[in-house]
Amino acid sequence: MKKNYSGLLILILFVFTSACNKDLSRITATVIDKMMVNKTWYLDYSITGNNTQSFLGQSTYSITYFKDGTTKDSDGLTGTYKIIENNGNYQIQVVANSLKGNALNYTHTIESVGELNMIQSFILTGQASKTSLYFTSK
């Protein structure tokens, strides 16, 4: 009887632990989304390998993620976005169209996001180094 009780207790703990992990990824994606939405994010600088390009004090690229799952950027791209979890990393997938109707789809890894700062990264096909994009919301 004692062995069955111990086995049952281990099974219950396993089920609750598994359920908590699934909820955590959903909660984290929700928190990331809430930190990002209804703000205009301005690109301050980018880093590719050892090359840093600063856009501070310049008219620069910006993007807004709206609560309804749509996005619009300063280049005229409009579309939809979603935040997904991929092997413990969170990514933003954007499906957009240019002003001329050309499709542009991309996925960036969300390195970090806070109230006023966000870092996204990506590696282009054929590119050896990761590009990190540093944004602020003003």
Secondary structure by P-SEA (a helix, b strand, c coil): caaaaaaaaaaaaaaaaaaaaaaaaaaaaaaaaaacccbbbbbcccccccbbbbccccbbbbbbbcccccccccccccbbbbbbbcccbbbbbbbbccccbbbbbbccccccccccbbbbbbbcccccbbbbbbbbcc
